[in-house]
Amino acid sequence: MVTFDAGETLAERFRSHMGHSSSLYGYAMRGMADDWEAGGPTREACRGWEDSPNGTMVQLRFLAGVFRLVLAGAAPELVPYYPCLGGTLPPDGVWPVMRQVVGRHTEQVHEALAIVPQTNEPGRSTALLVGLFDAVEAWGLDRIRLIEVGASGGLNLHVDRFRYDGPGWSWGPPDSPLVLHTQAPGVTPRAFEIVERLGCDVAPVDAASHEGALHLRSFVWPWQLERHERLTGALAVAAAYPVVVERAGAGEFLQCVLADPPADGVLTVVWQSITRMYWPATESARVAALIEDARSRMPLAHVSMEHADTPDAADAELAVDGRVLGVVHPHGIPLWVRPGTHA
């Protein structure tokens, strides 16, 4: 098994990330490694990051910076290699072309390394929706105050503005720009209304802005066409219905927004997806304590989509108040709901 982002030098980290992958970024990372060792433009672009800790994912920051150049029209020669932009050229020829782009935009790529890798997977709304169905049935309340911690651009706060379908069921506005094919059988839709949307992130992205859209697109790998299609639809919704994601940590934010209960008859739902792995243990403990404390003041459900606490857990668990409803791909689709759950 390839060790993720491991190695003493940046070149070793680049090679370890994708190993012998035949993907676009596999060829790019191996080219980056060779170029770094040869003292090419990659080394200049990465100056100052040589001793950065494992986990900073310098390679992903680098490639996202290049992708933003492509999206902005500053590197048209790379477009034929990016399938999400209609490119059809084989990926094994990408590095010589990319090296020229990096040489021409070395300072911009260097500046891009300061941007932490961040995605906002709208497919995870599938898990949130099923969690909401379960919470609505359990509480008998259909008006929801939705709170997302680690919200990034807040795309999943638009959960009720997307269309969903699965074997034998569908839900959501038929004219939504985003249709999520959940592949989840056995789901019973419930009616609900979101009356308030609140979100926080330590580095929020304005998904309704041009710059924010480029940011989110740049961290989605260019050959993953379904993810790009989902993001395009979600960004259209975000542009039509802007939401504000506050700049704050999860514990700090929850302490504020859970201090007072909402109006009578409103169910508070705290939602998180693939965030716990980025929190220190103290933050996870604080979040859990704040949620438990708030239960004494208001109807509250905690919907989470997190990896299980087991080594090498590839899929995530969808849980409501700690009760596991099913397992879900980290991108949100497909979702497998366990038989006998409320959903």
DRENDO-1510 file (C-alpha; in Angstrom, 1 decimal, always signed):
<recs>
REC; n; res; u; v; w
REC; 1; MET; +0.0; +0.0; +0.0 .
REC; 2; VAL; +1.3; +3.5; -0.9 .
REC; 3; THR; +1.9; +5.7; +2.1 .
REC; 4; PHE; -0.1; +8.9; +1.7 .
REC; 5; ASP; +2.0; +12.1; +1.5 .
REC; 6; ALA; +5.1; +10.5; +3.0 .
REC; 7; GLY; +8.7; +11.2; +2.5 .
REC; 8; GLU; +11.6; +13.3; +3.7 .
REC; 9; THR; +11.8; +15.5; +0.6 .
REC; 10; LEU; +9.0; +17.2; -1.4 .
REC; 11; ALA; +9.9; +15.0; -4.3 .
REC; 12; GLU; +9.3; +11.9; -2.2 .
REC; 13; ARG; +6.0; +13.2; -1.1 .
REC; 14; PHE; +4.9; +14.0; -4.6 .
REC; 15; ARG; +5.7; +10.4; -5.7 .
REC; 16; SER; +4.1; +8.8; -2.7 .
REC; 17; HIS; +0.8; +10.5; -3.1 .
REC; 18; MET; -0.3; +8.9; -6.4 .
REC; 19; GLY; +2.3; +6.1; -6.6 .
REC; 20; HIS; +2.1; +4.6; -10.1 .
REC; 21; SER; -1.3; +6.2; -10.9 .
REC; 22; SER; -2.1; +6.6; -14.6 .
REC; 23; SER; -4.3; +9.6; -13.8 .
REC; 24; LEU; -3.6; +13.2; -14.9 .
REC; 25; TYR; -2.3; +14.1; -11.4 .
REC; 26; GLY; -0.3; +10.8; -11.2 .
REC; 27; TYR; +1.7; +11.9; -14.2 .
REC; 28; ALA; +1.9; +15.5; -13.0 .
REC; 29; MET; +3.1; +14.6; -9.5 .
REC; 30; ARG; +5.9; +12.3; -10.9 .
REC; 31; GLY; +6.9; +15.1; -13.2 .
REC; 32; MET; +6.9; +17.6; -10.3 .
REC; 33; ALA; +9.1; +15.2; -8.3 .
REC; 34; ASP; +11.7; +14.9; -11.1 .
REC; 35; ASP; +11.6; +18.6; -11.8 .
REC; 36; TRP; +12.0; +19.5; -8.1 .
REC; 37; GLU; +15.1; +17.2; -7.9 .
REC; 38; ALA; +16.5; +18.8; -11.1 .
REC; 39; GLY; +16.1; +22.3; -9.7 .
REC; 40; GLY; +13.4; +23.3; -12.2 .
REC; 41; PRO; +10.5; +25.7; -11.8 .
REC; 42; THR; +8.8; +23.3; -9.4 .
REC; 43; ARG; +11.6; +23.9; -6.9 .
REC; 44; GLU; +11.3; +27.6; -7.2 .
REC; 45; ALA; +7.5; +27.5; -6.9 .
REC; 46; CYS; +7.8; +25.4; -3.7 .
REC; 47; ARG; +10.5; +27.5; -2.0 .
REC; 48; GLY; +10.0; +27.8; +1.7 .
REC; 49; TRP; +7.8; +24.7; +1.8 .
REC; 50; GLU; +10.7; +22.2; +1.9 .
REC; 51; ASP; +10.3; +21.5; +5.6 .
REC; 52; SER; +6.6; +21.8; +5.9 .
REC; 53; PRO; +5.0; +19.0; +7.9 .
REC; 54; ASN; +3.5; +15.9; +6.2 .
REC; 55; GLY; -0.2; +16.6; +5.9 .
REC; 56; THR; +0.1; +20.0; +4.4 .
REC; 57; MET; -0.4; +18.4; +1.0 .
REC; 58; VAL; +1.9; +20.8; -0.9 .
REC; 59; GLN; +1.2; +18.8; -4.1 .
REC; 60; LEU; -2.5; +19.4; -3.9 .
REC; 61; ARG; -2.1; +23.1; -3.3 .
REC; 62; PHE; +0.4; +23.2; -6.2 .
REC; 63; LEU; -2.0; +21.5; -8.6 .
REC; 64; ALA; -5.0; +23.5; -7.5 .
REC; 65; GLY; -3.0; +26.6; -8.2 .
REC; 66; VAL; -2.3; +25.4; -11.7 .
REC; 67; PHE; -5.9; +24.4; -12.2 .
REC; 68; ARG; -7.0; +27.9; -11.2 .
REC; 69; LEU; -4.7; +29.3; -13.9 .
REC; 70; VAL; -6.4; +27.0; -16.4 .
REC; 71; LEU; -9.9; +28.0; -15.2 .
REC; 72; ALA; -9.0; +31.7; -15.4 .
REC; 73; GLY; -7.8; +31.3; -19.0 .
REC; 74; ALA; -4.2; +31.9; -18.3 .
REC; 75; ALA; -3.0; +28.4; -19.4 .
REC; 76; PRO; -5.0; +27.5; -22.5 .
REC; 77; GLU; -2.4; +24.9; -23.6 .
REC; 78; LEU; -3.4; +22.7; -20.6 .
REC; 79; VAL; -7.2; +22.7; -21.4 .
REC; 80; PRO; -6.9; +19.7; -23.8 .
REC; 81; TYR; -5.6; +17.6; -20.8 .
REC; 82; TYR; -8.5; +18.5; -18.4 .
REC; 83; PRO; -11.5; +16.3; -19.1 .
REC; 84; CYS; -13.8; +18.5; -17.1 .
REC; 85; LEU; -13.1; +21.2; -19.6 .
REC; 86; GLY; -13.7; +18.9; -22.6 .
REC; 87; GLY; -10.0; +17.8; -22.9 .
REC; 88; THR; -9.4; +14.5; -24.5 .
REC; 89; LEU; -5.6; +14.3; -24.7 .
REC; 90; PRO; -4.0; +11.3; -22.9 .
REC; 91; PRO; -2.6; +12.4; -19.5 .
REC; 92; ASP; +0.9; +10.9; -20.0 .
REC; 93; GLY; +1.8; +14.0; -22.0 .
REC; 94; VAL; +0.7; +16.6; -19.5 .
REC; 95; TRP; +3.9; +17.3; -17.5 .
REC; 96; PRO; +6.1; +19.0; -20.2 .
REC; 97; VAL; +3.2; +21.3; -20.9 .
REC; 98; MET; +2.4; +21.9; -17.2 .
REC; 99; ARG; +6.1; +22.6; -16.6 .
REC; 100; GLN; +6.1; +25.4; -19.1 .
REC; 101; VAL; +3.0; +26.9; -17.4 .
REC; 102; VAL; +4.6; +26.7; -14.0 .
REC; 103; GLY; +7.8; +28.4; -15.4 .
REC; 104; ARG; +5.7; +31.2; -16.8 .
REC; 105; HIS; +3.6; +31.6; -13.6 .
REC; 106; THR; +6.0; +30.5; -10.9 .
REC; 107; GLU; +5.1; +33.3; -8.5 .
REC; 108; GLN; +1.4; +32.6; -8.8 .
REC; 109; VAL; +1.9; +28.9; -8.1 .
REC; 110; HIS; +4.1; +29.8; -5.1 .
REC; 111; GLU; +1.3; +32.0; -3.7 .
REC; 112; ALA; -1.2; +29.2; -4.3 .
REC; 113; LEU; +0.6; +27.0; -1.8 .
REC; 114; ALA; -0.7; +29.2; +1.0 .
REC; 115; ILE; -4.3; +28.1; +0.3 .
REC; 116; VAL; -5.4; +25.1; +2.3 .
REC; 117; PRO; -6.9; +22.3; +0.3 .
REC; 118; GLN; -10.7; +22.6; +0.6 .
REC; 119; THR; -13.6; +21.0; -1.2 .
REC; 120; ASN; -17.3; +21.4; -0.6 .
REC; 121; GLU; -19.0; +18.1; -1.8 .
REC; 122; PRO; -22.7; +18.8; -2.6 .
REC; 123; GLY; -23.2; +15.0; -2.9 .
REC; 124; ARG; -23.0; +14.9; +0.9 .
REC; 125; SER; -26.4; +16.5; +0.9 .
REC; 126; THR; -27.7; +13.0; +0.2 .
REC; 127; ALA; -26.6; +11.9; +3.6 .
REC; 128; LEU; -27.8; +15.1; +5.3 .
REC; 129; LEU; -31.3; +14.6; +3.7 .
REC; 130; VAL; -31.7; +11.1; +4.9 .
REC; 131; GLY; -30.5; +12.3; +8.4 .
REC; 132; LEU; -33.1; +15.1; +8.3 .
REC; 133; PHE; -35.9; +12.6; +7.3 .
REC; 134; ASP; -34.9; +10.5; +10.3 .
REC; 135; ALA; -34.8; +13.5; +12.7 .
REC; 136; VAL; -38.1; +14.9; +11.5 .
REC; 137; GLU; -39.8; +11.5; +12.1 .
REC; 138; ALA; -38.2; +11.1; +15.5 .
REC; 139; TRP; -39.1; +14.5; +16.8 .
REC; 140; GLY; -42.4; +15.1; +15.0 .
REC; 141; LEU; -41.2; +18.6; +14.0 .
REC; 142; ASP; -40.9; +19.7; +10.4 .
REC; 143; ARG; -39.5; +23.2; +10.8 .
REC; 144; ILE; -35.7; +23.1; +11.0 .
REC; 145; ARG; -32.9; +25.4; +12.0 .
REC; 146; LEU; -29.9; +23.9; +10.1 .
REC; 147; ILE; -26.4; +24.5; +11.5 .
REC; 148; GLU; -23.3; +23.3; +9.7 .
REC; 149; VAL; -19.9; +23.3; +11.2 .
REC; 150; GLY; -17.0; +23.0; +8.8 .
REC; 151; ALA; -19.3; +24.3; +6.1 .
REC; 152; SER; -16.6; +25.6; +3.6 .
REC; 153; GLY; -18.8; +27.4; +1.0 .
REC; 154; GLY; -22.0; +26.3; +2.6 .
REC; 155; LEU; -23.3; +24.3; -0.4 .
REC; 156; ASN; -24.9; +21.6; +1.8 .
REC; 157; LEU; -26.9; +24.3; +3.6 .
REC; 158; HIS; -29.0; +24.2; +0.4 .
REC; 159; VAL; -30.0; +20.6; +0.9 .
REC; 160; ASP; -33.7; +21.4; +0.3 .
REC; 161; ARG; -33.0; +23.2; -2.9 .
REC; 162; PHE; -31.5; +20.1; -4.7 .
REC; 163; ARG; -33.4; +17.3; -6.3 .
REC; 164; TYR; -32.8; +13.7; -5.2 .
REC; 165; ASP; -33.8; +10.3; -6.6 .
REC; 166; GLY; -33.3; +6.7; -5.6 .
REC; 167; PRO; -34.9; +3.3; -6.3 .
REC; 168; GLY; -38.6; +3.9; -5.7 .
REC; 169; TRP; -38.4; +7.5; -4.3 .
REC; 170; SER; -37.7; +11.1; -5.2 .
REC; 171; TRP; -37.7; +14.4; -3.3 .
REC; 172; GLY; -37.0; +18.1; -3.9 .
REC; 173; PRO; -37.8; +20.7; -6.5 .
REC; 174; PRO; -38.1; +19.1; -10.0 .
REC; 175; ASP; -36.5; +22.2; -11.6 .
REC; 176; SER; -33.4; +22.3; -9.4 .
REC; 177; PRO; -30.0; +22.8; -11.3 .
REC; 178; LEU; -28.7; +19.9; -9.3 .
REC; 179; VAL; -30.1; +16.4; -9.4 .
REC; 180; LEU; -28.4; +13.9; -7.0 .
REC; 181; HIS; -28.8; +10.2; -8.0 .
REC; 182; THR; -28.4; +8.7; -4.6 .
REC; 183; GLN; -28.6; +5.0; -5.5 .
REC; 184; ALA; -30.1; +4.6; -2.0 .
REC; 185; PRO; -33.0; +2.2; -1.7 .
REC; 186; GLY; -35.5; +2.0; +1.2 .
REC; 187; VAL; -35.7; +5.8; +1.8 .
REC; 188; THR; -39.1; +7.2; +2.9 .
REC; 189; PRO; -39.2; +11.0; +2.2 .
REC; 190; ARG; -40.6; +13.4; +4.8 .
REC; 191; ALA; -41.8; +16.9; +4.4 .
REC; 192; PHE; -39.9; +19.7; +6.2 .
REC; 193; GLU; -39.0; +23.4; +5.9 .
REC; 194; ILE; -35.7; +25.0; +6.7 .
REC; 195; VAL; -36.4; +28.2; +8.5 .
REC; 196; GLU; -32.8; +29.2; +9.2 .
REC; 197; ARG; -29.4; +28.3; +7.8 .
REC; 198; LEU; -26.2; +28.9; +9.8 .
REC; 199; GLY; -22.7; +27.8; +9.0 .
REC; 200; CYS; -19.1; +28.3; +10.0 .
REC; 201; ASP; -15.6; +27.4; +8.8 .
REC; 202; VAL; -12.1; +28.5; +9.7 .
REC; 203; ALA; -11.6; +29.5; +6.1 .
REC; 204; PRO; -15.0; +30.2; +4.6 .
REC; 205; VAL; -15.5; +30.4; +0.8 .
REC; 206; ASP; -18.1; +32.7; -0.8 .
REC; 207; ALA; -19.6; +30.1; -3.2 .
REC; 208; ALA; -21.7; +32.8; -4.8 .
REC; 209; SER; -18.7; +34.7; -6.0 .
REC; 210; HIS; -16.6; +34.1; -9.1 .
REC; 211; GLU; -13.5; +33.7; -7.0 .
REC; 212; GLY; -15.1; +31.3; -4.6 .
REC; 213; ALA; -16.4; +29.2; -7.4 .
REC; 214; LEU; -12.9; +29.0; -8.9 .
REC; 215; HIS; -11.5; +28.0; -5.5 .
REC; 216; LEU; -13.9; +25.2; -5.0 .
REC; 217; ARG; -13.6; +23.9; -8.6 .
REC; 218; SER; -9.8; +23.9; -8.4 .
REC; 219; PHE; -9.6; +21.3; -5.6 .
REC; 220; VAL; -11.9; +18.8; -7.5 .
REC; 221; TRP; -9.7; +16.5; -9.6 .
REC; 222; PRO; -10.2; +17.4; -13.3 .
REC; 223; TRP; -11.1; +13.9; -14.5 .
REC; 224; GLN; -13.9; +13.3; -11.9 .
REC; 225; LEU; -16.7; +14.5; -14.2 .
REC; 226; GLU; -19.6; +13.6; -12.0 .
REC; 227; ARG; -18.2; +15.7; -9.1 .
REC; 228; HIS; -17.7; +18.6; -11.4 .
REC; 229; GLU; -21.2; +18.3; -12.7 .
REC; 230; ARG; -22.6; +18.2; -9.2 .
REC; 231; LEU; -20.5; +21.2; -8.2 .
REC; 232; THR; -21.7; +23.2; -11.2 .
REC; 233; GLY; -25.3; +22.6; -10.2 .
REC; 234; ALA; -24.7; +23.4; -6.6 .
REC; 235; LEU; -22.9; +26.6; -7.5 .
REC; 236; ALA; -25.9; +27.7; -9.6 .
REC; 237; VAL; -28.1; +27.3; -6.5 .
REC; 238; ALA; -25.6; +29.1; -4.3 .
REC; 239; ALA; -25.5; +32.1; -6.7 .
REC; 240; ALA; -29.3; +32.3; -6.6 .
REC; 241; TYR; -29.6; +31.9; -2.8 .
REC; 242; PRO; -26.4; +33.3; -1.2 .
REC; 243; VAL; -25.7; +32.2; +2.4 .
REC; 244; VAL; -23.2; +33.6; +4.8 .
REC; 245; VAL; -20.6; +31.2; +6.3 .
REC; 246; GLU; -19.1; +32.8; +9.4 .
REC; 247; ARG; -15.3; +32.6; +10.0 .
REC; 248; ALA; -15.1; +30.7; +13.2 .
REC; 249; GLY; -14.1; +27.3; +14.7 .
REC; 250; ALA; -16.8; +24.8; +15.3 .
REC; 251; GLY; -16.8; +25.0; +19.1 .
REC; 252; GLU; -16.6; +28.8; +19.1 .
REC; 253; PHE; -19.6; +29.0; +16.7 .
REC; 254; LEU; -21.7; +26.4; +18.5 .
REC; 255; GLN; -21.2; +28.1; +21.8 .
REC; 256; CYS; -22.8; +31.2; +20.3 .
REC; 257; VAL; -25.6; +29.9; +18.2 .
REC; 258; LEU; -26.7; +27.2; +20.7 .
REC; 259; ALA; -26.9; +29.6; +23.6 .
REC; 260; ASP; -30.6; +30.4; +23.0 .
REC; 261; PRO; -33.3; +28.1; +21.7 .
REC; 262; PRO; -35.1; +28.9; +18.4 .
REC; 263; ALA; -38.8; +29.6; +18.2 .
REC; 264; ASP; -41.3; +27.0; +19.5 .
REC; 265; GLY; -41.8; +24.1; +17.2 .
REC; 266; VAL; -38.4; +24.4; +15.5 .
REC; 267; LEU; -35.9; +21.5; +15.5 .
REC; 268; THR; -32.3; +22.5; +15.6 .
REC; 269; VAL; -30.1; +20.2; +13.5 .
REC; 270; VAL; -26.3; +20.3; +13.8 .
REC; 271; TRP; -24.7; +18.8; +10.8 .
REC; 272; GLN; -21.0; +17.9; +10.0 .
REC; 273; SER; -19.4; +15.9; +7.3 .
REC; 274; ILE; -15.7; +14.7; +7.2 .
REC; 275; THR; -14.6; +17.4; +9.6 .
REC; 276; ARG; -13.6; +15.5; +12.7 .
REC; 277; MET; -10.3; +14.3; +11.1 .
REC; 278; TYR; -9.2; +17.9; +10.9 .
REC; 279; TRP; -10.1; +18.8; +14.5 .
REC; 280; PRO; -7.8; +18.3; +17.5 .
REC; 281; ALA; -9.2; +16.1; +20.2 .
REC; 282; THR; -10.0; +19.1; +22.4 .
REC; 283; GLU; -12.2; +20.6; +19.6 .
REC; 284; SER; -14.1; +17.3; +19.1 .
REC; 285; ALA; -14.7; +17.1; +22.8 .
REC; 286; ARG; -15.9; +20.7; +23.0 .
REC; 287; VAL; -18.4; +20.2; +20.1 .
REC; 288; ALA; -19.8; +17.1; +21.7 .
REC; 289; ALA; -20.2; +18.8; +25.1 .
REC; 290; LEU; -21.9; +21.9; +23.6 .
REC; 291; ILE; -24.4; +19.7; +21.7 .
REC; 292; GLU; -25.2; +17.7; +24.8 .
REC; 293; ASP; -25.6; +20.8; +26.9 .
REC; 294; ALA; -28.0; +22.4; +24.3 .
REC; 295; ARG; -30.3; +19.4; +24.4 .
REC; 296; SER; -31.6; +20.6; +27.7 .
REC; 297; ARG; -32.8; +23.9; +26.1 .
REC; 298; MET; -34.2; +22.8; +22.8 .
REC; 299; PRO; -35.2; +20.0; +20.5 .
REC; 300; LEU; -31.9; +19.1; +18.8 .
REC; 301; ALA; -30.6; +16.4; +16.5 .
REC; 302; HIS; -26.9; +15.8; +15.6 .
REC; 303; VAL; -26.4; +14.5; +12.0 .
REC; 304; SER; -22.9; +13.4; +11.2 .
REC; 305; MET; -21.1; +11.9; +8.3 .
REC; 306; GLU; -17.7; +10.8; +9.5 .
REC; 307; HIS; -15.3; +8.0; +9.1 .
REC; 308; ALA; -15.5; +5.2; +11.6 .
REC; 309; ASP; -12.9; +5.1; +14.3 .
REC; 310; THR; -11.2; +2.1; +12.7 .
REC; 311; PRO; -7.9; +1.9; +10.7 .
REC; 312; ASP; -8.3; +2.5; +7.0 .
REC; 313; ALA; -12.0; +3.1; +7.0 .
REC; 314; ALA; -12.7; +4.1; +3.4 .
REC; 315; ASP; -16.4; +4.9; +3.7 .
REC; 316; ALA; -18.1; +7.2; +6.2 .
REC; 317; GLU; -20.9; +6.4; +8.6 .
REC; 318; LEU; -24.2; +8.4; +8.5 .
REC; 319; ALA; -25.4; +8.8; +12.1 .
REC; 320; VAL; -28.1; +10.7; +13.9 .
REC; 321; ASP; -27.4; +11.3; +17.6 .
REC; 322; GLY; -24.8; +8.5; +17.4 .
REC; 323; ARG; -27.2; +6.0; +15.9 .
REC; 324; VAL; -25.7; +4.7; +12.6 .
REC; 325; LEU; -28.2; +4.8; +9.7 .
REC; 326; GLY; -25.9; +3.5; +7.1 .
REC; 327; VAL; -22.6; +4.0; +5.3 .
REC; 328; VAL; -21.8; +6.5; +2.6 .
REC; 329; HIS; -19.0; +7.3; +0.2 .
REC; 330; PRO; -16.9; +10.3; +1.3 .
REC; 331; HIS; -18.3; +12.3; -1.7 .
REC; 332; GLY; -21.8; +11.4; -0.5 .
REC; 333; ILE; -22.9; +9.0; -3.3 .
REC; 334; PRO; -23.6; +6.2; -3.2 .
REC; 335; LEU; -25.4; +5.9; +0.2 .
REC; 336; TRP; -26.4; +2.6; +1.7 .
REC; 337; VAL; -29.1; +2.9; +4.4 .
REC; 338; ARG; -29.3; +0.0; +6.8 .
REC; 339; PRO; -32.7; -1.9; +6.8 .
REC; 340; GLY; -34.9; -1.1; +9.8 .
REC; 341; THR; -33.8; +2.5; +10.3 .
REC; 342; HIS; -36.2; +5.4; +10.3 .
REC; 343; ALA; -35.1; +6.6; +6.9 .
</recs>
